[in-house]
Amino acid sequence: RRQPAVHPHPPRGAPARPASAVADAPAGEIASLDWDALEAAIGAWAAPRRRRVIFGVGDRRPDWLCVGDPPVEEEELQAMPFAGEPGRLLDNMLAAVGATRQRGAYLTHISKCRLSQDRREEEEELAQGLAFLRRQVELLQPRVLLAMGRFAVQGLLGTGEPLGKLRGRVHEWHGVPLVVTYHPAYLLRNPADKAKAWADLCLGQSLLRS
């Protein structure tokens, strides 16, 4: 296993910018944040929107980084990514490749709170969510990014191509190998596609072994 993460801190004497000042900052400023400062910035960004933050959970030096579609109501209520039945299915999927939420995997969403119903605000929230997610990736240093669900896949890859056509090959997101698969909620509605999801996990596992 890799050593635990060491998160950088600003030099002594350097004035700390308030989280609210960084929340809507350009990606270049977000890229300088350590873990705690990033979490505070996301909280400050979400506060005026009156929506609960779902930051993420799991191993901070993961093999697998699971990125799902924007949070739904149940995930917001529990402040937990991949909550409820979809989460239990994902836990079983991860167990099949030797990972758990506590060890080997980190779970989060493409956006850090439930999206607005306003199309213009939604686009801004997704863009900001991607900036926050990129910094999470830089701090976590996952070995494989598992993009789960059409919204997450298309947002990360910047394409409108159907999820089914993006499966089965290795993509990349900011230097991390990216594997496309179905969201667990979709698999609960379409159990016939669980075999395809298993093939996607096997593709990711082959990357870990290589």
Number of C-alpha atoms within 10 A of each C-alpha: 7 7 6 10 12 9 11 11 12 11 8 7 6 7 8 10 9 12 18 16 11 20 23 16 15 11 17 10 12 20 16 14 22 18 19 10 19 22 20 17 23 23 21 19 23 19 13 8 12 9 16 18 22 24 21 20 16 18 21 21 21 25 23 29 27 27 25 25 22 21 25 14 11 13 20 18 12 13 18 20 27 29 19 13 12 17 18 13 18 21 17 14 18 18 13 13 15 12 19 21 18 13 15 22 25 25 24 23 25 28 27 28 27 22 19 15 8 8 10 9 12 15 13 13 21 19 16 22 18 19 21 24 22 18 20 24 18 14 19 21 19 22 21 23 25 23 26 24 22 21 16 24 29 18 18 18 16 9 11 11 12 11 18 12 9 17 19 16 12 16 15 13 14 10 11 17 17 25 25 29 26 25 24 24 18 15 19 14 9 11 13 10 13 17 11 17 22 16 14 21 20 14 17 25 16 10 15 13 6 5
